[in-house]
Amino acid sequence: MALTDAFHDMREEMHDLVAINHVDAARQAYVGLWATFVVAPLVFGIDKFTGFITGDWMGFVATWVNNILPGSAAGAVTILGVVEILLAVTVALAPRLGGNLLALYLVMAAFSLFSIGGGVMVILGLTAVGAAICALAMARLSTTYHR
């Protein structure tokens, strides 16, 4: 029953995404954030396996993260890819829970990037913090726009 409701709500969000000009501004913001946080983690998660965007994800994993996760850096990247795909599915079906979990993941990713250091990593970390705030906003908006 709950899964059927989740698919029904997802169908409504997809409809509103297609007819974005015909819904109110707050609903547009929610649907835009929802679509972004379904597609982005899915694409990045798949890229962890295929490398079509970034060929070497291991450079983005801090040493302390690699030490926490089992196996090598390549194994850590694989685990993170699976987590990102699962987060995308969770956001698609249960945006409130998925948005909160994605925000937590993005904050942890930001800490990892900050600890690597360097200008580019700090910029990417700040971007992850901004995305986490947007994921929390999407989760909050889902309380109104997603049953």
N, C-alpha and C positions, 0 to 999 in steps of 0.2 A: 504494500500500500504506500509506504513512504517513498519507495523508489519510483512508483508510478507518479506520485505527486511531484517528485524532483524532476522527472522527465517532462511533465506538463509545464512546470514553471520554467524549465530551460527552453521549451518550445515558445513560451510567451516572450522570453528575453530575446530569442533569435528573431521572432516576428518584429519586436520593437526595434531591434538593431537594423532590420531591413527598412522599416518605416520610421526611422529616427526623427524625421522632420515633423511627425504627427503626434509626438508625445511631449509632455511637459519637460522643462529644462532639467529638473532634478532627476527625472526618470532617464533622460538622455545621459546625464552624468553617470548614473548608476550602470546603465547598459554599456556605456563606453568603457568604464573601469572593469566591469565584469568580463567583457569580451577580451580586453587587454590581458587580464590576469588569468584567463583560460589559455589564450594563445601563447603569450610570452613564456611561461614556464614549460609549456608543452614543447615549443620550438627549442628552447635551451636544453631541456631534458633529452630530447631526441638528438640534439647536436653533441651531447656528451658521448653518444655512441657512434655517430657518423662523422663528426668533425667537419661538416660542410660550412660552418661559420667560423669557428675557431679550431684550428688543428691541434693546439696543445693546451688543453684545459688544466693540465697538471701545474702549470705556472701560477694558476689562480687559487691553489689550495695551500693554505698556510701549513707550516710544519706541525704546529700543535693540532690542527684538524686531522692531518694525515696520521698523527700518532694516536688520536682517539679512535679513528675508523680502522677496521681490520684490513690487513693486506697492504699493498703498495699504494703509491699515489694514483696509479691507473685504476686500481680497485676503488679508491676513494671517489674518483671522478664518476665511476660507474654507479656507485651507491647514490651519489648526489643526483645523477641523472634520473635514476628510478624515483627518488624522492620528489624531484621536480615534476615528473610526469604524474605521480600520484596527487601532488598538490593541484595540478591543473584539472584533474578529474574531480577532485573535491570542490574546487571553486565552481566548476561547471554545475555540479549537482547540489551542493550545499554551500552557497556563497558566504554565509555568515561564518561558519566553521572554517571553510577554506580560506577566506580572507584573513582571519585571525592567525591560522597556521602559517599561511604564506608570509604574513608580516613578521612573525617570529623567525622563520627561515631566512628572510631577507636581512633582518637585524644581525643574526648570527653570521651570515655571509659578509656583512659589512665589517664586523669585528675581525673576521678572517682576512679581509682585504686590507684593513687598517694595520694589522700586525705584520703583513708582508712588507708594507712601507713603499715609499716611492710616490712621486706625484700622480702617476696614472692610477695606481691602486687606491690612493686616498680619494681621488675624484670618483672612481667606480664605487668605493665604499659610501661616499656621500649620496651617490645616485641610488644605491641600494636602500639607504635610510629614507630617502624621498619616496621610493617605490613602496616601502613598508608603510609609510604614513598613508599613501593612496590606497593600499590594500586594506588598511584599517577603516578608511572612509568608505570603501566599497562594502565592507562587511557591515558597517553601521547602516548604510543606505539599504542594504538587503533586508533589514528588519521592517522597512516600509514597503519595498518594492518586490519582495520575494516571499511567498507564503511559507 
